[in-house]
Amino acid sequence: MPRLSPIAPELWRAEQALRYAGAEVGARMTVVRLSGGRLLLHSPLRPDAELRAEVDALGSVTYLVAPNCYHHLFVGAWAEAYPAAQLFVAPGLPKKRPDLQFSGLLSDAAGPWSPELEHRCWRGAPLMNEVHFFHPASRTLIVTDAVHNFGPERPTSTRLLFALLGGSEGFRTTLLDRLVTRDRRAARDSLARLLEWDFDRVVMAHGEVLESGAKAAFAAAYAWL
């Protein structure tokens, strides 16, 4: 069974199992193919041989992105496997992972993948320091932990965990998002800037991809701000 599946032209996803607080939440990597066959791997998963082979068939791994302070577990393994790739990490991650040799710290400045892919930092939640990406050609927003989207088909333990966290089923945030938000004004400004992007789909690290209506859903998920 293929490890990579298409999302839209020049966009693919891969999933692996991941447990959080005893519940299965899964994890997702997004692959973006840029001009010249350059590949950007957003929130890389464990690089087993099958996944690497499918990625290699798409193009050349050029950029590795650790988009927040928690989605970094396997970027080192990918960097070792692809030493020519440039590793870009979220603010704060160098202190957490001093072992990583990174090429750049993500900021609001345009990256080498611009204008085919854009990114912006989310302010006000320093424990996460998440950086969001936007693929204009497919109107796709790419995030990690900013939202989740679990349906009723998920295991009972998963639904119970997220019910306790204040956001069980559907496209939403949780109590944890409120707790890590230390500066609501900065977060509101970040939300306003994110909503300037013309996205209709959102790909997140945990839960089902929301294929349409994503801008309104994202705004509703953060109505508590």
C-alpha positions, 0 to 999 in steps of 0.5 A: 500500500503506498505511503504517500497519497495526493492532496492536490497538484504538487501536494502529498501527505503521509501518515504514521501512528502516534500516541499522545497521553495513551490515545492514538492521534496519528501524525501527518507529513506534508510534501510540497513539490516546487519548481525544478523538482525541489521537495519540501517536507513539512513535519517529517515522519520517521523515514523508513525505506518505503517512505523514502523511496516514494519521496525520492520518486517525486523529486529531490529533497531540498527543504526540511521543515520543523514547523513548531517546537514539538514536531521535530522528532525525525528531522534529524534522521532526514537531515542525516539521510539527505545531507544536501537538504536545508533544515529550517526550524521554528523559533525556540527549537534550537534551544530544545534541539541543540544537536540539530544543524539547521540552515535557517530559523523560520521568521516572517521573511520570505523563504527560499520556497517563495512565492510558490509557498508562503509562511507566517509565524503565529505569535503569542504562544511561545511554547509552540511557536508554530509557523503556518504555510500556505500553498497558493496554487491549491489554496491549501493551508498547512499547519501542525497543532493549530487545529485538529479534526477527529471524527466519530470513527476514531477510537474511544480513547482518542475521543475521550481524551479530546473531550476532556481537552474541550474539543472532541469531534470536529474541526476545533482547538482544545483547552491546551491551545488556550493554555499555551496562548500567553499573549492574546493580542499577538495571537489575534493579530496572527489570526487576522494575518493568517485569514488574509490568505485565500485558503479553502483547504487545511491540512493538519498534523492530527485528524482528517484533512478539511477539504473545503470551507477551511477559512470559515472553520478556522476563524470559528475554531479560534472565536475564543480569541 
